[in-house]
Amino acid sequence: MCDSNISAFPLHRRRKLVEGIARVLEFKNGEDANAFWRNTAKAILVQLSESGIAPGVAEQEVGTLLHAVLGDIATRSAAKLAQ
């Protein structure tokens, strides 16, 4: 199978996706949080693969999404502390 040149709208720019994952992770800890993220990442990788996104690009998108989610959680935490 060859890699495709298809590109999708960057996952980390999908605010509803980022905020939704961040909200769930805010209320999970330890293995529950890890399991949620792993399942979410796998589902997204499958969706991207089925859309024709090359595996390496898909993995990079999911990694960038994780950084955006963690940044969103950090921003929310800072805002709560500032109140």
C-alpha positions in Angstrom: 0.0 0.0 0.0 1.4 3.4 -0.9 1.1 6.6 1.1 -1.4 9.1 -0.1 -1.1 12.9 -0.5 -4.5 13.5 1.2 -4.4 16.0 4.0 -7.2 16.7 6.5 -8.0 19.9 8.5 -5.5 19.7 11.4 -7.0 17.9 14.4 -5.4 20.4 16.8 -7.4 23.2 15.2 -10.8 21.5 15.7 -11.8 23.4 18.9 -14.8 21.2 19.7 -12.7 18.1 19.5 -9.8 19.5 21.6 -12.2 21.0 24.2 -14.3 17.8 24.4 -11.3 15.6 25.0 -9.9 18.0 27.5 -13.1 18.2 29.5 -13.3 14.4 29.8 -9.6 14.1 30.8 -10.0 16.8 33.5 -12.2 14.4 35.4 -10.1 11.3 34.9 -6.9 10.3 36.6 -4.2 7.7 36.2 -5.1 4.6 34.2 -8.6 5.8 33.5 -7.2 8.9 31.8 -4.6 6.8 29.9 -7.2 4.3 28.8 -9.5 7.1 27.6 -6.8 8.8 25.6 -5.5 5.5 24.1 -9.1 4.5 23.0 -9.7 8.0 21.6 -6.4 8.1 19.7 -7.0 4.6 18.2 -10.5 5.6 17.0 -9.1 8.8 15.4 -6.3 6.8 13.8 -8.8 4.4 12.3 -10.9 7.3 11.0 -7.9 9.0 9.4 -6.7 5.8 7.9 -10.1 5.1 6.4 -10.1 8.6 5.0 -6.8 7.8 3.2 -4.4 9.6 5.4 -0.9 8.1 5.4 -0.1 6.3 8.8 2.8 8.5 9.6 0.8 11.7 9.0 -2.1 10.3 11.0 0.2 9.5 13.9 1.7 13.0 13.8 -1.8 14.5 13.7 -2.8 12.6 16.8 0.4 13.6 18.6 -0.3 17.3 17.8 -3.8 16.8 19.0 -2.6 15.5 22.3 -0.4 18.6 22.8 -3.4 20.8 22.0 -5.5 19.0 24.5 -2.9 19.2 27.2 -2.5 22.9 26.4 -6.2 23.4 26.8 -6.2 21.6 30.1 -3.3 23.8 31.3 -5.2 27.0 30.2 -8.3 25.9 32.0 -6.3 25.1 35.2 -4.6 28.5 35.1 -7.9 30.3 34.6 -9.4 28.5 37.6 -6.4 29.4 39.7 -6.6 33.0 38.7 -10.2 33.3 39.9 
